[in-house]
Amino acid sequence: MEILLRATVIYWFLWLVVRGIGKRSLAELTPLDLLLVVVMGDLVQQGVTQEDMSITGAMLSISVFVLWTVLADLLGRRSQRARQILAGEPTILLRSGRALMDRLEQENVTIDELKEKARAAGYADLSEIEVAILETDGRFSFIGSEQASGEESESRRR
Amino acid sequence: MRGDVLFRVVTVSLIVVIIALAALGFLGVSFSESSTTSDGYTLSVDHVAIARPGLEAPFSITVTRDGAPLPDRVTIGIDSALLVLLDHYGIQPTPVESSNDGVWTTWTFDVPPGQAVFAVDFDGRMGPSERWSHEETAFLDIEENRIVTNRFTLWVLP
């Protein structure tokens, strides 16, 4: 029974940590982040199973993690509010070619980083982008000005 | 596609069953009491019923005499095999004599005068390589006569 509680506490603590470190860190691991991930696995194992050397103990802790993941996923699909709390919300970083500096600061994204991501997505300059979004999993999405105006005129024709 | 959904449902159901079994104590660690009475003496063994390798497996043996105090000296014995299961163990109070003939391990204790109940506590931890069911025996000897024998079973989950 104790292992169930330990695994539950660790699961939600990890959720808190992952939500707390920000979306950008989820997609890109710095060498320090990578080190943290590797070390964290070992620390978590000790905290959850302690001296339990059994297969049963390993199955139990894994089962608790999987069950919470399934339940969180289920809850997220049923309720938008729950999804916002559990996974966060996408953040708009740029609108009509203008970077929203407060949002960038909030998400620990530099303007240079945004430009780099934009170039990687095929945009030479931020002015070519209508909207840039930092998704909940840390990925960047870009909607080009041409693409946006094309969609707009399409919707006007309809 | 339907097979995938079925597989997912079966997997989640299995996980729920595993967690439910653990929450109900069927996957250890759980304890049980086994008691036998003979000639006015009762030998009770509080032992781990379902154990897991690496976790604590304490047990205690209590001798009770109905209507009269215990003699000055009692000898308590158990299967030596039970001690082999444990990684290490401690015994409280300290016996005045102890012996092990390979089959039985016995300890002789001085009982304070006028005492009708005498308890011995063993503090142990289940060894990492033990599995499945173990039939164990505890007994009480008074003046080299076997007075009570108590048999009990413990399970060690893999």
Chai-1 contact restraints between the chains, C-beta under 6 A:
chainA,res_idxA,chainB,res_idxB,connection_type,confidence,min_distance_angstrom,max_distance_angstrom,comment,restraint_id
A,L4,B,A22,contact,1.0,0.0,6.0,A-B,restraint_1
A,E51,B,G54,contact,1.0,0.0,6.0,A-B,restraint_2
A,D52,B,R52,contact,1.0,0.0,6.0,A-B,restraint_3
A,D52,B,G54,contact,1.0,0.0,6.0,A-B,restraint_4
A,D52,B,L55,contact,1.0,0.0,6.0,A-B,restraint_5
A,M53,B,P53,contact,1.0,0.0,6.0,A-B,restraint_6
A,M53,B,G54,contact,1.0,0.0,6.0,A-B,restraint_7
A,M53,B,P128,contact,1.0,0.0,6.0,A-B,restraint_8
A,S54,B,R52,contact,1.0,0.0,6.0,A-B,restraint_9
A,S54,B,P53,contact,1.0,0.0,6.0,A-B,restraint_10
A,S54,B,L157,contact,1.0,0.0,6.0,A-B,restraint_11
A,I55,B,P158,contact,1.0,0.0,6.0,A-B,restraint_12
A,T56,B,L27,contact,1.0,0.0,6.0,A-B,restraint_13
A,T56,B,R52,contact,1.0,0.0,6.0,A-B,restraint_14
A,T56,B,L157,contact,1.0,0.0,6.0,A-B,restraint_15
A,G57,B,R52,contact,1.0,0.0,6.0,A-B,restraint_16
A,L60,B,A22,contact,1.0,0.0,6.0,A-B,restraint_17
A,S63,B,I15,contact,1.0,0.0,6.0,A-B,restraint_18
A,S63,B,I18,contact,1.0,0.0,6.0,A-B,restraint_19
A,S63,B,I19,contact,1.0,0.0,6.0,A-B,restraint_20
A,V66,B,I15,contact,1.0,0.0,6.0,A-B,restraint_21
A,L67,B,I15,contact,1.0,0.0,6.0,A-B,restraint_22
A,V70,B,V12,contact,1.0,0.0,6.0,A-B,restraint_23
